[in-house]
Amino acid sequence: EGAAAMILQGVPASAGYAIGKARVIRKKDHSRQPVVRIAPSGVTKELERLEAALTRAADELSRLHAKWIRDNREQEAEIFEGHLFLIRDEELLSLVRTKITDELLQAEFAVGEAAEAIASRLSELDDPYLQLRSADIRDIGDRICRCLSNKPVERTESNNEREILIAEDLLPTYIAQLDEAAVIGFATSFGGATSHTAIIARSLGLPAVIGAGASLEQVKDGQTIILDAVAGTVILEPSEGDLARYGELSEQHLRRMNTLRSYKDRPTRTSDDHLVELTANIGSVKEALSAADQGAEGIGLFRTEFLFMERNDLPDEEEQYRVYRDVVQAIGPEAPVVIRTMDIGGDKELPALNLPQEQNPFLGFRAIRISLEKTDLFKTQLRAILRASAMGNISIMFPMISTMQELRRAIEAVEASKAELAEAGLPFNRAIRIGIMIEVPAAAIMADRFAKEVDFFSIGTNDLVQYTMAADRMNTKVMHMNNGLEPAVLKLIHNVIQAAVAERIQVGMCGEMAGQPLAIPLLLGMGLQKFSVGGGSVLATRERISRIGRRESQELLKVVLELDDPEQIKACVEKWYASRQMDL
């Protein structure tokens, strides 16, 4: 046996395995190219060149958009629809024109500098969603520059049928035009699991590892490598044993994917014939389309704050209404859609509100607390949601409710918004359902009282766990305490579910815990009626629930609730799975 293989760690973005030759794509270093300036008399001509390039770039994007629509890939088509919008972004173009007219830069350099300035600013923000949008700005910049120089679209030409692309970053445009027969996967230094790059990789069924950092510089062109896009690793110098093992893993993965796909149009039913509802958590229309494609029965959480965050102004009622309407159309008018009012604050900033910095924003002025103070902002959103409710099965959900007074004031705002729409003669669902997120321990403890005042609960475990355990989920020193299997957390969740069942209101969960294999049998045993998970986890969650009986889950829960150590609870659930010959 030779030397051990070298393993480079990244983040899995599109699950699967690939074995093949590395094709290393080195980024061109534009910073070393001499800047080209123009004479003042050439400004008009340069601005005309810019306009011609923008028109050509828009034509290319329209063709790409149309191609993906033809291929029934609406989610990916929306990426290029977004690029069409960005290509006329006034902030970008204003900066480009200033660099041409004031700094006398040639258009190519003006575009490159402007795109990089905006992308760099986005990538430095705390919010990961906005960081990932910086790739779209760079993609747009690259496209305009290529159109300025009249270069054709760069394509991947390959003589090898088993290539794995290795790059700092692969922009959506590049991936969308890959030769799918030649490229079997890719790994990048940058990027995140929700980037457009990752979305397109998942759509094409290409295994992808992203965010592997500078370690990828060790990969040599033509080197045989293994891409493990389940563990998120790139394996260099694999042994014969590694190659054989991953060949088998690859075949198992394909069989597993085929099995999961067979669950797409099935109801979500336990092995002893108990129906539960399985929905998806989304942050955009394109994620709603993806959720529908994954077989979600509805939308259990629409995080509307992303509508507010990528901008310096606030979306008006009409813009919000169109988005909520489009989500209904994406998932279907009969499917339930739970729209959460904006949950700004904590780690999500809203530039337009110019809120003061806080020492502890997670315990500060956020979510419903902002909405109840800024009532114009709140009622604009409520009117938009109510108007969209005329188009489908929409419910309103309030985040971070801590007190009964907050809930009652929020319901008053809904009633006032209904009155305004009625006076204007606009249609809406007068019997719209109203629910709350249970994510603050105060609400979990008072769940029996809250259950008398709302139509449904949705348990947000991401915050409920960190608040219950007083353990910041971003702090590595206390991350071990941020665990949904902590006895205190399980007892709180059980209390919430029992309170909902007693009042005959629906109780669901939209936190990460809803899709975790160790938690699923415990939640079924507690009587959870609705699981809302990330779109990519819908089929795996449905398949798992179908193999678990509700009655046997109740027996497991009785044992677990007697334990006082999360490690014991974990071992107990693992043993339970093993006794049923089920993988975790």
N, C-alpha and C positions, 0 to 999 in steps of 0.2 A: 504494500500500500504506500503510495507516494505521500508528498506533503499535503497537509490539510488544506481544503479549499478556503479561499478568502471570502468572507461574507460582508457585504455592504448593506447597511440598514437604511430604509426609506419608509414611505407610508403607502400601504396598498390603496390604489385608487380605482382599479377595475380588476376584480378577482379572477384568478386563473394561473396557469403555469405555461412557460415557454422555454424551449431549449433551442439555441441557434447561435449563429455568428453575430457578434456585435458590429453594428455600423455606427461609428462615432461621428456625430455632426458637431463640428466646432463652430462656435459663434464668431461671426466676423467682428473684429475690433474696430468699430467706427471711430473711437476716440483717437486712434493714431493717424487717421486720414486728415490731411491739411484742410482747414475750413476754406470754402470758396465764397468770396464776397463779390457783390455786383456794384456797378456804378449807379449813382442816383438816377441816371436816365434809363436804367434797365428795370426799375421797380415795376412799372406798368406791365411790361412783358412777363416778368416773373409771377406777378399776380394772375395773369392770364394763364400761364403754364399751370399754376396751382389749381385754378378752376377746371381746366381741362382734365387734370389728373383726378380731381374729386369726382367728376362726372364718370370717368372711366372706372374708377374704384367702385362707385355706386352700381354701375352696370354689372361688374363682376359679382358683387355681393348679391344683387337681385337674381343673377343666374344660379349662384350657389343656393340661395334660399329656395328657389323654384325646384332645383334638383332634389333637395332633401324633402320637400313637400311631396314630390312625385314618388319618392321612396318610402312614403308614410313615416317619416322621421320628424314629426312636428316639433319635438323638443329641441332637436339640433337646429332645425330651420329657424327657430326663434333666436338662437345665438346670433345667426347672421342677420336676422331682422334687427336685433339690437345693435349690431355693427353698422347697419345702414343708418340707424338713428345717431350713433356716435360719430359717424363720418361728417355729420353736419353740426356737431357739438360746438356751440358758440364759444365756450371757454377755450377749447382747443384751437379753433380757427382764428379767433381773435389774437391769441398768442402767436400763432404762425404768421399772421399778417403783420403784426407789430415787429417781429424779428426780420421780416423782409423789408418793411418800409423804414424802420428806425435803425436796425442794426446792419442793414444792407446784406443780409445773408441770402445765399442761393436757396431756392425753395426747398431742396432736399434737406439741407442742414437746418433750415427753419422748422420743418416738420419734425425731423429727428429730435432736435433739442426741445421743442414744445411737448411732444409726446412723452419724452423721457422725464421732463420736469413734472408733468401731471401724474404719470405712472409712479414716479418715485415718491411723490407726496401721498398717494393712495397706499402704497406698500408700507409706509411708515406709520399708518394709523393703527390703533389697537384692534379695530374690528377685523376679524379674519375674512369676512365676506368682502369688505371693501379692499383689503389687501389683494385678494384674488382678482378683482376687477382691473387691477393695474395691467394684467396680461392682455386684456382686451384693448386697452389704450395702445399698448406697444404693437399689438397686431394691426390695429388701424394705421398707426404710424408707418409700419413696414409696408403695408399695402399701398399707401399714398406715395411713399418714396419710390416703390417699384414702378408705379404708374407714371411718375414723373420722369423716370429714366427709360420708360418703354420696355422694361424687361418682362419676359413672359413669367407666368406663375411657376415657381420652383416646384418640380415634382420629384418624387423619390424614384430613381431608376435603379433597378437591381438586377444583378445577374445571379443572385443567390436566392433560393426560395425560402430560406429559414433565417430571416434577419430580425434582430432586435435593435431598435434605434436607441442610441444613447446620446443625450443632449442636455444642455443647461436648462432649456425650456423648449417645448414644442407648442407653438401657438395653434389655436383652433383651426385657422385657415390651412395650415400645413397638414394637420392630422386628417382634416376632412377630405384631403386629396391624396391620401396615401393609397398605394397599390395594395389592396387588402390581401391579395394572393401572395405578395412578397414579404410583407411586414407582419410578424406574428406577435409583436409586443413592443413596449418601450419603457425606458426609465429616464427620469429627468432629475436634475439637481434641485429645481424649484417647483413650486406649485402645492396645491392642497386638494383634498378629496372632493371639495365642492366646486373646484374651478371648472371652467368650460372645457378645458383640456381633458379633465377627468370624465366629464359628462359624455363627450364625444367618444372617448376610449371605451366607456361602458356600452354606449350605443353600438359601436362596431364590434363589440365582443372581444376587444384586444386586451390581454393582460397588461396592466400598467402599474409601475412603482414610481411615485413622485416624491419630491422633497428629500432626495438622498444626499444633498449637499455636495461639498467639494470632493468627497470620496470617489465620486464617479469619474474623476480625472484619471484614476488608475486603470480604467478600462481601455484596452487597446483595440484599435480597429481590426476586425477579422478574428478576434479571439472568441473561442467557444465559451458561452456563458449560460447560466440558468436564471430565469426570472421567476421568482416565487412571489406572485402578486396576491397571495393569501396572507403570508407572513410579512410581506413588504420588503423582501430582500433581493439583492443581486448577488449571485454566487460566481466567483471567478475561479479558474483552474479546477473545475469539478472533476472528481474521480469517476472511474467506471461505475462504482457503486452509487454515487450521487446521480449519474445519468440514468441508471436503471430505476432508482427509487423515484425520481421525478417523472420519468416516463409513465410509471404506474400511477403516481398521484394525478398526473394530467388526465389520464383515462378515467380515474375515479371522479375527478372534478366534472368532466363532461357528462358522465352518467348522472351525477348529482344535479347539474343544471337542467338536464332533460326531465328528471323527476320533478324538480320545482316548477318547471314550466307547465307541467300537467295540472298544477293546482290553480292556475291563473283564474279560471272561470268557475271555480267551486265555491260553495258557501264555506264559512269558517265554523267548523263543527268539531267538538271533542269526540274521542273514540266511543264515549257512551251517549252520543247523539245530543249533546247540549250545544245550542247555537250561541256564538258570540259575534260581536261586530269587529271587523278589522279594517282600520282606516290608516291614512298616511298623514305625516306632518310635512308641511310645505312652507316655502317662503316666497313663491312666485307662480305665475301662470305656467311657466315651462315645467316646474316641478309637479304641478297638478296634472299636466299631460303625461308626464313620466309615471306618476302614481296610478293613473288610469291604465296605462300600458302594463303596469306590474300587477294589476288585478285588485287594487284597493277598492273597498266598498264605499269610500267617501273620503272626505278630508276631516280629520279629527282635530287638526290645529293648523290654522293659516296664520303664520307670524307676520302681521301686517307692518311691523316696524321697518322692514326692508324697503317699503315704499317711501319712507320718510328719510332714510339715512344717507343715500348717495347724492345728496344735493344740498344747495345752500338756501333753497326756498322750501315751502310746504306744498304738498299735493292738494289741489282743490277738490271739492266734492265730486265734480264730474270725472276727473282723472281716477279717483278712488273707485267710484261707481263702476267705471269701465273695467277696472282690474278685477273687482269682486264678481262682476257679471261674467267675465272671461273665465274665471276659475270654475264657476258653475257650469259653463258650457263645456269646459275641458273634462270635468268629471261626470257630468250628466245631471239633468234637472231634478231627477228623483233622488240622487245620492245625497246623503247628509254632508253639509259643509259648515264646519265650526270656525267662525272668524273671531280671532282674539283681537280686542282693541290694542292699540300700540303699546308695546312693552319696552319703552325707551328708558335708559338709565342703567345702572350697574356697569356692564362692560360695553353697552351700546350707546354711543353718543349721537346727539342730533344737533348738527351745527346751526340749523335755522333758529333753534330756541335759545341759543347762547346761554346755556345753563352754567352756573358757577361750578368750579371743581370742588369735589367733596372728598373728605378724608376716607370715608368708607361708603362708596356709592352703592354697594349691594344692600346696605341697610339705610339708604338715604331717599332722596327725592326721585322716585322712579315709578314707572308703570301707571297704575290707577291713580296714584298720588298726583302725578303730573296732570292726568286727564281731568281730575276733579277740580284742580286749580285753574287750568287753562280750558274753561268750558267751551269757548268758541271752537278750539281745535278738536275737542272731544265730540261736540255735536255735529261738526262737519263730517267726521268719520262715521258717526252713528247714522246720519241721514243717508250717506252713501251706502252703508251696509243695508239699511232698511229698504232703500230703493231696489237694491240688487235682490232682496228677499222676494220680490214679486216674480223673479225669474226662476227660482229654485228653492231647494230645501235648506235654507240658511239659518243658523243659530248665532247668537252673540255670546261671546265669553269674555269676562273681565279678568285681567291678570292681577296677581299679588294682592288679593283681597285679604285684609287682616281683621276688619271689624264689621259688625252688622251695619253701622252707620255709613261706612264706605259703600257697601252694597246698595243700601236704600237710596243714597244720593246718586249712584250710577243708574239705578232703575228709573229714578226721577228724570234724569237726562234723556233716557230712552223715550219715556212718555212725552217729554217736551218736544223731542225730535219728531215723534209720530204726529203730534198735533200740528207742527209746522208743515209736514208733508201733506197732511190731510187738508190743511187750509189752502195749500198750493195745488191741490187736486192730483197729486202724484200717487201712483199705486205702491203698496207695500203690504207685507204680511202682518196683519194686525195682531195675530196670535204667535208672533215670532218667539221661539224658545230662548230663554236666557239662562246662562250657567256661569260658574266661576271656576277658576283654577284653584286647586287646593295645593298651595306651595309654601305657605307660611304656617308654622306649627300652631299659631293662634287659631287659624281657620280649621285646621285638622281637629283640634281639641273641641271646637264649637261646631263640629260638623252636623250634630243633631239639630241645632238651631238653624244653621244655614240651609239645611235640607228642606225646611218648611217654606223657604222663600224663593227657591230657584227650581229650574226644571232639570238641571243636570250638574254633576261634578266632573271635572277632569283633573286627575292628580298629576301635578308637575314635579316629578321626583328629582330633577336636576337641582332645583332650589330647595325643595323640601328636605333632601338629605343634608345639604350643606348647612341649612339653618338649624335643623334638629341637632346635628352633631357639632355645631359651631366650628366647622372645618371648611375653610376656603377651598373650593374644588380646583383652583388654579395653583395652589400652594403645594409643592412637592413634599414638603416636610410633614404635612398632615393629610396627604392624599389617601393614605391607608384607611383613614377614618371616614372618608367620603364613600361610603359603601351602603348600598340599598339593603344588604343582608344584615345590617346592624339590628339587633332585637328591638331597639327603640323605634327605629324607622318602620319595621314590619308591623309593630303594634299600632303605630299611628295610622298606617295605610289600612290595616284591618278595621280600625275604629271608623275611618271615613267610609269604607265600603258598607259596613254594617248600618251606619246612619242613613246612607242613601237607600239601601234596600228596605229599611224600616219605613221610610217615607215614600217608597215606590217611585223614586226618581232614578234616572240612568246614572251610572258611575263608570267612568273610563279612566284611562291613564295615557298621558301624552309625553311623559318623560322617557329618557333613554331606557329605563328599567323595563318598560313594556315589551321590549324586544330581546331582553337578555334571557338566554336559555335557563340559567339557574333560577331566575325569578318567575318564569312563566307558570310552572306548576303551582307555586305558592299563590300567585295571583288568581289562578283558576279556582284553587281551593277556597280562597277568601270570597269568591263570588264576583270578581271583576267582570263587567259585562261588555266592555269595549277596550280594545287595545289599539293605540295609535302609534305607529312606528315610522322610521325613515322609509321613503319609497323603496329603496333597495332591499329592505328587510321584510317586505310584505309577504312574499312567497315562502321564505324560510320560516317565518313566524306561523303562517297558516299550516304549513306541513307539520311543524312541531306540535301545534295545538291538536291537530287531527290524530296524533299518536298518543295523546294523553287523555285519560278519563277524568271527569270532574270529581267523581266519588273517590277515586284513589288519591287525587290531589288533596281532598279534604282530610284524608287520613294522614298524608304526609304533613300537612299544615299543623295538625294537632301535635305531632312530635316536635316540629320545628319551633312552635311557640313556647315550648317548655325549655328550650335551650337559651343560654345567655352569652354565647360566644359566636361571633360571625364565622370564625373558622370552623367551628363545630357544625354550624348551619350549612356552610358550603360543603363540607365533607358528607353531611347527611343527604343533601340533595344529589350530590355526585353518586353516592352509593345507591340511591333510589333509581337514578337513570341507569346505572350499570346493571341493576337487578332486572331491568326491562330491556337490556341489550340495546340501549339507545345512546348514540354519541352526543356529546355536548358540543 
